[in-house]
Amino acid sequence: MAVMRDRPVLNSNFLVDFGHGKAHDQHEGFAEVVFPEFHLAAPAAREMEATHETTEPKPACAANRLILKRGVCGGLDLYAWWHKERSVKAPRRRSLKIHLLAEDHETIVLTWHFHKVRPVTLSYSPLRAQEGVVVLETIELAFESFEMS
């Protein structure tokens, strides 16, 4: 549940939870989360969706994409998920939660809940011998819906 505060929350304290309760695991430690802009469908499109109920899943539009970045530590979990997605016809979709934390790193101030998440792009930053910076692993995720609490 969201916690009201007198001061705005800093953007540097957050946890990513893929639904298996390991948000404090080093492999779940992301350095950056890039949220999409959340738009409402035009009124005509909402009316058409309401009158044309279907059991077919709706394709995720480009706006329903979430980007997660982390430093490479040798874990293959994101690659394995992405690889499984491209090789299985109907993979199981995941839930994902992003918890915004207070300065104490314990109190959850706000949570974004993403539903029916699947990987669509996996990428790595360039390797450059002369720079010596952290290699970043980036995964772009499509999702069907989200809620905040």
C-alpha positions as CSV (number, residue, x, y, z in Angstrom):
1,M,0.0,0.0,0.0
2,A,1.3,3.5,-0.8
3,V,2.7,5.6,2.0
4,M,2.0,9.3,2.1
5,R,5.0,11.4,3.1
6,D,5.9,15.1,3.7
7,R,8.9,14.9,1.4
8,P,9.3,13.3,-2.1
9,V,11.0,10.0,-2.3
10,L,14.5,9.6,-3.9
11,N,14.7,7.5,-7.0
12,S,17.7,5.5,-5.9
13,N,16.1,3.0,-3.5
14,F,14.1,0.3,-5.2
15,L,13.7,-3.4,-5.5
16,V,12.6,-5.6,-8.4
17,D,10.7,-8.7,-7.6
18,F,9.9,-11.3,-10.3
19,G,7.3,-12.9,-8.1
20,H,9.5,-15.5,-6.4
21,G,10.3,-13.5,-3.3
22,K,14.0,-12.9,-4.0
23,A,14.0,-9.2,-4.5
24,H,17.0,-8.9,-2.1
25,D,19.0,-11.5,-4.2
26,Q,22.0,-10.0,-6.0
27,H,20.6,-11.2,-9.4
28,E,17.5,-9.1,-8.8
29,G,19.6,-6.0,-8.0
30,F,18.9,-3.7,-10.9
31,A,20.7,-0.3,-11.4
32,E,17.9,1.3,-13.4
33,V,14.2,0.9,-14.2
34,V,12.8,2.9,-17.2
35,F,9.0,3.1,-17.0
36,P,6.9,3.7,-20.1
37,E,4.5,6.5,-20.4
38,F,1.1,5.2,-19.3
39,H,-1.6,6.3,-21.7
40,L,-5.3,5.9,-21.8
41,A,-6.9,4.5,-24.9
42,A,-9.0,6.9,-26.9
43,P,-12.7,6.7,-25.9
44,A,-13.7,5.2,-29.2
45,A,-11.1,2.4,-28.8
46,R,-12.3,1.7,-25.3
47,E,-15.9,1.4,-26.5
48,M,-14.8,-1.0,-29.3
49,E,-12.8,-3.1,-26.9
50,A,-15.9,-3.3,-24.5
51,T,-18.2,-4.5,-27.3
52,H,-15.8,-7.0,-28.9
53,E,-14.9,-9.3,-26.1
54,T,-12.4,-11.9,-27.1
55,T,-10.4,-14.7,-25.6
56,E,-7.4,-13.9,-27.8
57,P,-4.6,-12.1,-26.0
58,K,-4.1,-8.5,-27.0
59,P,-0.6,-7.8,-28.4
60,A,1.4,-5.5,-26.3
61,C,1.9,-2.1,-27.9
62,A,5.2,-0.4,-27.9
63,A,4.0,1.8,-24.9
64,N,3.6,-1.3,-22.7
65,R,7.4,-1.9,-22.4
66,L,9.5,-1.7,-19.2
67,I,13.3,-1.6,-19.3
68,L,15.5,-3.0,-16.6
69,K,19.3,-2.5,-16.4
70,R,21.9,-4.1,-14.2
71,G,25.6,-4.7,-14.0
72,V,26.8,-8.1,-15.3
73,C,27.8,-10.4,-12.5
74,G,27.9,-13.7,-14.5
75,G,24.3,-14.7,-13.9
76,L,22.4,-16.3,-16.8
77,D,18.9,-15.9,-15.4
78,L,17.8,-13.1,-17.8
79,Y,19.4,-14.9,-20.8
80,A,17.7,-18.2,-19.9
81,W,14.3,-16.5,-19.6
82,W,14.7,-14.7,-22.9
83,H,16.0,-17.9,-24.6
84,K,13.1,-19.9,-23.3
85,E,10.6,-17.2,-24.5
86,R,12.0,-17.4,-28.1
87,S,12.0,-21.2,-28.2
88,V,8.6,-22.1,-26.5
89,K,5.3,-21.5,-28.3
90,A,3.3,-20.5,-25.2
91,P,5.6,-19.7,-22.3
92,R,4.3,-18.9,-18.9
93,R,4.0,-15.2,-18.3
94,R,5.3,-13.7,-15.1
95,S,4.3,-11.1,-12.6
96,L,6.7,-8.4,-11.7
97,K,6.7,-5.9,-8.8
98,I,8.9,-2.8,-8.4
99,H,9.0,-1.5,-4.9
100,L,10.0,2.1,-4.3
101,L,11.7,2.2,-0.9
102,A,12.2,4.9,1.7
103,E,15.6,6.0,2.9
104,D,15.7,3.2,5.5
105,H,15.7,0.6,2.6
106,E,12.9,-1.3,4.4
107,T,9.7,0.7,4.1
108,I,7.9,0.3,0.8
109,V,6.5,3.6,-0.2
110,L,4.9,2.6,-3.5
111,T,4.7,-0.6,-5.6
112,W,4.1,-1.0,-9.3
113,H,2.6,-4.4,-10.2
114,F,3.1,-5.5,-13.8
115,H,1.0,-8.5,-15.1
116,K,1.7,-11.0,-17.8
117,V,5.3,-9.9,-18.3
118,R,7.5,-11.4,-21.0
119,P,11.0,-10.5,-22.3
120,V,11.2,-9.1,-25.8
121,T,14.8,-7.7,-26.0
122,L,18.0,-8.6,-24.3
123,S,21.1,-6.5,-24.9
124,Y,24.6,-5.7,-23.4
125,S,26.6,-2.6,-23.4
126,P,29.8,-2.4,-25.6
127,L,33.0,-3.9,-24.4
128,R,35.8,-1.2,-24.6
129,A,39.3,-2.0,-23.3
130,Q,40.2,1.7,-22.8
131,E,37.2,2.7,-20.6
132,G,37.0,0.1,-17.8
133,V,33.3,0.7,-16.9
134,V,30.7,-1.8,-15.7
135,V,29.1,-3.9,-18.4
136,L,25.4,-3.4,-18.4
137,E,22.8,-6.1,-19.2
138,T,19.4,-4.6,-20.4
139,I,16.2,-6.5,-20.7
140,E,13.1,-5.0,-22.3
141,L,9.8,-6.4,-21.0
142,A,6.4,-6.3,-22.6
143,F,3.4,-6.4,-20.2
144,E,-0.4,-6.6,-20.5
145,S,-1.4,-4.4,-17.6
146,F,-0.2,-2.8,-14.4
147,E,-1.5,-1.5,-11.1
148,M,-0.1,0.7,-8.3
149,S,-0.4,0.3,-4.6
